[in-house]
């Protein structure tokens, strides 16, 4: 049996924008954990309040967390830093919605 490239490397990177004491953020982490069990991905988490390095995330998402950005894992780091280049889901989302967005990103 051959192992496919998809199993050897993660095709997507998901960045979760969150903050402490956010109930929806806790639910989002649970959904992402369920996605991971079915389909591993690179993961990064940014607390928009604590992230002093990138204050624009707080300015952009202060009243909208949780937000996830989905990019190709192979995209340059600069592209991962651009909200306009990411496929996004906000607030409440399901495993199926995340996987559909992952499929969309993989086809780009």
N, CA and C atoms as a LAMMPS dump frame, in Angstrom:
ITEM: TIMESTEP
0
ITEM: NUMBER OF ATOMS
324
ITEM: BOX BOUNDS ff ff ff
-5.0000000000000000e+02 5.0000000000000000e+02
-5.0000000000000000e+02 5.0000000000000000e+02
-5.0000000000000000e+02 5.0000000000000000e+02
ITEM: ATOMS id mol type element x y z
1 1 1 N 0.845 -1.175 0
2 1 2 C 0 0 0
3 1 3 C 0.891 1.24 0
4 2 1 N 0.513 2.233 -0.8
5 2 2 C 1.258 3.494 -0.871
6 2 3 C 0.632 4.538 0.038
7 3 1 N 1.478 5.265 0.714
8 3 2 C 1.011 6.368 1.533
9 3 3 C 0.955 7.604 0.65
10 4 1 N -0.16 8.295 0.667
11 4 2 C -0.296 9.469 -0.181
12 4 3 C 0.41 10.671 0.434
13 5 1 N 0.737 11.625 -0.422
14 5 2 C 1.361 12.868 0.052
15 5 3 C 0.504 13.57 1.083
16 6 1 N -0.794 13.492 0.937
17 6 2 C -1.704 14.167 1.852
18 6 3 C -1.532 13.676 3.292
19 7 1 N -1.194 12.378 3.438
20 7 2 C -0.985 11.843 4.774
21 7 3 C 0.382 12.213 5.331
22 8 1 N 1.332 12.455 4.462
23 8 2 C 2.689 12.763 4.905
24 8 3 C 2.877 14.216 5.296
25 9 1 N 2.118 15.093 4.694
26 9 2 C 2.266 16.51 5.013
27 9 3 C 0.896 17.147 5.17
28 10 1 N 0.851 18.189 5.935
29 10 2 C -0.409 18.884 6.147
30 10 3 C -0.617 19.857 4.998
31 11 1 N -1.78 19.783 4.395
32 11 2 C -2.073 20.632 3.248
33 11 3 C -2.529 22.023 3.673
34 12 1 N -3.093 22.134 4.871
35 12 2 C -3.661 23.41 5.323
36 12 3 C -3.046 23.849 6.644
37 13 1 N -3.063 25.155 6.833
38 13 2 C -2.737 25.744 8.128
39 13 3 C -3.991 26.476 8.593
40 14 1 N -4.379 26.22 9.818
41 14 2 C -5.52 26.909 10.413
42 14 3 C -5.004 27.76 11.564
43 15 1 N -5.349 29.032 11.502
44 15 2 C -5.008 29.961 12.576
45 15 3 C -6.302 30.349 13.272
46 16 1 N -6.346 30.117 14.578
47 16 2 C -7.513 30.475 15.385
48 16 3 C -7.224 31.776 16.107
49 17 1 N -8.063 32.758 15.889
50 17 2 C -7.992 34.026 16.607
51 17 3 C -8.991 33.936 17.749
52 18 1 N -8.5 34.11 18.954
53 18 2 C -9.279 33.83 20.156
54 18 3 C -8.962 34.853 21.238
55 19 1 N -9.591 34.688 22.381
56 19 2 C -9.23 35.446 23.586
57 19 3 C -9.72 34.658 24.799
58 20 1 N -9.163 34.991 25.959
59 20 2 C -9.542 34.307 27.193
60 20 3 C -11.009 34.553 27.513
61 21 1 N -11.566 33.635 28.25
62 21 2 C -12.953 33.688 28.732
63 21 3 C -13.967 33.892 27.612
64 22 1 N -13.731 33.241 26.509
65 22 2 C -14.642 33.311 25.359
66 22 3 C -15.264 31.93 25.171
67 23 1 N -16.547 31.818 25.481
68 23 2 C -17.238 30.54 25.356
69 23 3 C -17.271 30.012 23.937
70 24 1 N -17.511 30.896 22.973
71 24 2 C -17.517 30.469 21.573
72 24 3 C -16.133 29.98 21.142
73 25 1 N -15.085 30.569 21.712
74 25 2 C -13.72 30.148 21.382
75 25 3 C -13.464 28.728 21.876
76 26 1 N -13.986 28.403 23.042
77 26 2 C -13.859 27.045 23.583
78 26 3 C -14.563 26.054 22.667
79 27 1 N -15.745 26.415 22.19
80 27 2 C -16.465 25.553 21.245
81 27 3 C -15.689 25.41 19.942
82 28 1 N -15.1 26.5 19.464
83 28 2 C -14.322 26.456 18.221
84 28 3 C -13.132 25.522 18.361
85 29 1 N -12.459 25.563 19.505
86 29 2 C -11.318 24.667 19.739
87 29 3 C -11.767 23.212 19.725
88 30 1 N -12.942 22.949 20.269
89 30 2 C -13.477 21.589 20.257
90 30 3 C -13.756 21.121 18.828
91 31 1 N -14.35 21.994 18.025
92 31 2 C -14.613 21.663 16.62
93 31 3 C -13.293 21.394 15.893
94 32 1 N -12.294 22.252 16.109
95 32 2 C -11 22.059 15.442
96 32 3 C -10.325 20.771 15.9
97 33 1 N -10.506 20.399 17.15
98 33 2 C -9.975 19.129 17.642
99 33 3 C -10.627 17.954 16.913
100 34 1 N -11.928 18.044 16.695
101 34 2 C -12.638 16.994 15.954
102 34 3 C -12.173 16.938 14.503
103 35 1 N -11.938 18.095 13.906
104 35 2 C -11.411 18.127 12.532
105 35 3 C -10.047 17.463 12.509
106 36 1 N -9.184 17.812 13.47
107 36 2 C -7.827 17.25 13.536
108 36 3 C -7.865 15.718 13.579
109 37 1 N -8.821 15.157 14.321
110 37 2 C -8.936 13.704 14.42
111 37 3 C -9.231 13.064 13.073
112 38 1 N -9.877 13.795 12.203
113 38 2 C -10.251 13.278 10.883
114 38 3 C -9.255 13.669 9.801
115 39 1 N -8.6 14.829 10.007
116 39 2 C -7.805 15.404 8.925
117 39 3 C -6.785 16.381 9.517
118 40 1 N -5.592 15.924 9.851
119 40 2 C -4.589 16.79 10.492
120 40 3 C -4.238 18.023 9.656
121 41 1 N -3.846 19.075 10.354
122 41 2 C -3.486 20.345 9.725
123 41 3 C -2.473 21.049 10.618
124 42 1 N -1.772 22.016 10.062
125 42 2 C -0.909 22.867 10.874
126 42 3 C -1.82 23.8 11.656
127 43 1 N -1.417 24.101 12.897
128 43 2 C -2.29 24.889 13.767
129 43 3 C -1.509 26.004 14.435
130 44 1 N -2.118 27.162 14.475
131 44 2 C -1.557 28.302 15.195
132 44 3 C -2.713 28.991 15.894
133 45 1 N -2.465 29.441 17.118
134 45 2 C -3.495 30.135 17.882
135 45 3 C -2.972 31.511 18.283
136 46 1 N -3.797 32.527 18.059
137 46 2 C -3.412 33.89 18.407
138 46 3 C -4.48 34.473 19.323
139 47 1 N -4.048 34.828 20.54
140 47 2 C -4.921 35.529 21.47
141 47 3 C -4.858 37 21.07
142 48 1 N -5.948 37.538 20.584
143 48 2 C -5.922 38.894 20.015
144 48 3 C -5.684 39.974 21.056
145 49 1 N -5.946 39.68 22.32
146 49 2 C -5.718 40.66 23.38
147 49 3 C -4.26 40.632 23.832
148 50 1 N -3.7 39.443 23.959
149 50 2 C -2.332 39.294 24.446
150 50 3 C -1.279 39.497 23.366
151 51 1 N -1.669 39.441 22.118
152 51 2 C -0.707 39.52 21.022
153 51 3 C -0.253 40.961 20.798
154 52 1 N 0.757 41.365 21.539
155 52 2 C 1.286 42.723 21.404
156 52 3 C 2.07 42.891 20.106
157 53 1 N 2.574 41.787 19.567
158 53 2 C 3.369 41.866 18.339
159 53 3 C 2.523 42.264 17.14
160 54 1 N 1.289 41.856 17.143
161 54 2 C 0.431 42.101 15.979
162 54 3 C -0.877 42.747 16.447
163 55 1 N -0.86 44.021 16.821
164 55 2 C -2.083 44.66 17.343
165 55 3 C -3.194 44.775 16.3
166 56 1 N -2.85 44.65 15.03
167 56 2 C -3.903 44.764 14.018
168 56 3 C -4.939 43.654 14.139
169 57 1 N -4.536 42.479 14.684
170 57 2 C -5.516 41.406 14.857
171 57 3 C -6.582 41.826 15.862
172 58 1 N -6.19 42.51 16.933
173 58 2 C -7.174 42.996 17.903
174 58 3 C -8.085 44.033 17.244
175 59 1 N -7.485 44.929 16.474
176 59 2 C -8.269 45.952 15.785
177 59 3 C -9.259 45.326 14.807
178 60 1 N -8.856 44.25 14.169
179 60 2 C -9.686 43.612 13.155
180 60 3 C -10.768 42.711 13.763
181 61 1 N -10.418 41.96 14.811
182 61 2 C -11.316 40.907 15.306
183 61 3 C -11.776 41.07 16.757
184 62 1 N -11.581 42.222 17.353
185 62 2 C -11.895 42.392 18.769
186 62 3 C -13.324 41.961 19.128
187 63 1 N -14.269 42.227 18.263
188 63 2 C -15.66 41.89 18.558
189 63 3 C -16.171 40.71 17.734
190 64 1 N -15.273 39.971 17.102
191 64 2 C -15.688 38.895 16.209
192 64 3 C -15.124 37.521 16.538
193 65 1 N -14.362 37.361 17.597
194 65 2 C -13.79 36.04 17.88
195 65 3 C -14.876 35.052 18.265
196 66 1 N -14.678 33.798 17.956
197 66 2 C -13.528 33.227 17.282
198 66 3 C -13.603 33.386 15.767
199 67 1 N -12.438 33.474 15.183
200 67 2 C -12.279 33.518 13.734
201 67 3 C -11.182 32.527 13.387
202 68 1 N -11.38 31.79 12.305
203 68 2 C -10.278 30.969 11.818
204 68 3 C -9.922 31.416 10.407
205 69 1 N -8.627 31.419 10.158
206 69 2 C -8.085 31.619 8.814
207 69 3 C -7.584 30.268 8.344
208 70 1 N -7.9 29.924 7.121
209 70 2 C -7.424 28.677 6.532
210 70 3 C -6.622 29.034 5.295
211 71 1 N -5.367 28.618 5.294
212 71 2 C -4.453 28.858 4.178
213 71 3 C -3.784 27.541 3.81
214 72 1 N -3.172 27.524 2.635
215 72 2 C -2.303 26.395 2.307
216 72 3 C -1.108 26.435 3.244
217 73 1 N -0.72 25.283 3.729
218 73 2 C 0.443 25.227 4.621
219 73 3 C 1.706 25.657 3.886
220 74 1 N 1.736 25.437 2.592
221 74 2 C 2.923 25.762 1.799
222 74 3 C 3.007 27.242 1.401
223 75 1 N 1.98 28.019 1.714
224 75 2 C 1.988 29.445 1.36
225 75 3 C 3.087 30.164 2.138
226 76 1 N 3.669 31.198 1.536
227 76 2 C 4.691 31.974 2.254
228 76 3 C 4.136 32.582 3.535
229 77 1 N 4.992 32.746 4.522
230 77 2 C 4.574 33.272 5.828
231 77 3 C 3.887 34.63 5.696
232 78 1 N 4.338 35.456 4.765
233 78 2 C 3.709 36.769 4.581
234 78 3 C 2.234 36.616 4.229
235 79 1 N 1.918 35.589 3.456
236 79 2 C 0.527 35.369 3.057
237 79 3 C -0.318 34.946 4.257
238 80 1 N 0.273 34.192 5.186
239 80 2 C -0.457 33.781 6.387
240 80 3 C -0.784 34.982 7.264
241 81 1 N -0.043 36.056 7.109
242 81 2 C -0.247 37.254 7.921
243 81 3 C -1.294 38.2 7.328
244 82 1 N -1.807 37.882 6.143
245 82 2 C -2.768 38.76 5.474
246 82 3 C -4.185 38.207 5.602
247 83 1 N -5.038 38.952 6.254
248 83 2 C -6.425 38.515 6.411
249 83 3 C -7.126 38.406 5.065
250 84 1 N -6.752 39.252 4.128
251 84 2 C -7.417 39.258 2.819
252 84 3 C -7.109 38.011 2.002
253 85 1 N -6.028 37.303 2.293
254 85 2 C -5.64 36.112 1.527
255 85 3 C -6.179 34.824 2.127
256 86 1 N -6.778 34.891 3.301
257 86 2 C -7.235 33.686 3.995
258 86 3 C -8.7 33.395 3.694
259 87 1 N -9.021 32.123 3.683
260 87 2 C -10.415 31.692 3.691
261 87 3 C -10.808 31.695 5.163
262 88 1 N -11.959 32.265 5.489
263 88 2 C -12.32 32.482 6.894
264 88 3 C -13.645 31.825 7.274
265 89 1 N -13.725 31.48 8.539
266 89 2 C -14.986 31.131 9.194
267 89 3 C -15.018 31.904 10.506
268 90 1 N -16.2 32.366 10.876
269 90 2 C -16.322 33.196 12.077
270 90 3 C -17.414 32.658 12.99
271 91 1 N -17.199 32.865 14.291
272 91 2 C -18.167 32.626 15.353
273 91 3 C -18.494 31.154 15.541
274 92 1 N -19.53 30.661 14.922
275 92 2 C -19.934 29.256 15.069
276 92 3 C -19.722 28.541 13.742
277 93 1 N -19.067 27.387 13.811
278 93 2 C -18.87 26.585 12.606
279 93 3 C -18.783 25.117 13
280 94 1 N -19.054 24.266 12.02
281 94 2 C -19.075 22.824 12.243
282 94 3 C -17.844 22.174 11.625
283 95 1 N -17.641 20.917 11.978
284 95 2 C -16.553 20.137 11.392
285 95 3 C -16.696 20.121 9.873
286 96 1 N -17.906 19.903 9.405
287 96 2 C -18.151 19.827 7.959
288 96 3 C -17.838 21.155 7.261
289 97 1 N -18.177 22.265 7.895
290 97 2 C -17.878 23.576 7.302
291 97 3 C -16.366 23.816 7.235
292 98 1 N -15.658 23.43 8.272
293 98 2 C -14.199 23.588 8.264
294 98 3 C -13.587 22.718 7.175
295 99 1 N -14.023 21.47 7.079
296 99 2 C -13.481 20.58 6.051
297 99 3 C -13.799 21.083 4.644
298 100 1 N -14.972 21.642 4.438
299 100 2 C -15.32 22.191 3.123
300 100 3 C -14.394 23.355 2.768
301 101 1 N -14.092 24.197 3.741
302 101 2 C -13.168 25.317 3.49
303 101 3 C -11.754 24.795 3.248
304 102 1 N -11.357 23.735 3.945
305 102 2 C -10.056 23.125 3.707
306 102 3 C -9.969 22.6 2.265
307 103 1 N -11.046 21.954 1.821
308 103 2 C -11.096 21.471 0.432
309 103 3 C -10.939 22.626 -0.539
310 104 1 N -11.634 23.724 -0.255
311 104 2 C -11.564 24.914 -1.106
312 104 3 C -10.128 25.431 -1.189
313 105 1 N -9.436 25.519 -0.062
314 105 2 C -8.067 26.02 -0.022
315 105 3 C -7.125 25.09 -0.78
316 106 1 N -7.313 23.786 -0.621
317 106 2 C -6.439 22.825 -1.292
318 106 3 C -6.552 22.902 -2.8
319 107 1 N -7.705 23.333 -3.313
320 107 2 C -7.907 23.435 -4.757
321 107 3 C -7.342 24.727 -5.347
322 108 1 N -7.024 25.707 -4.514
323 108 2 C -6.504 26.988 -5.012
324 108 3 C -5.141 26.829 -5.641
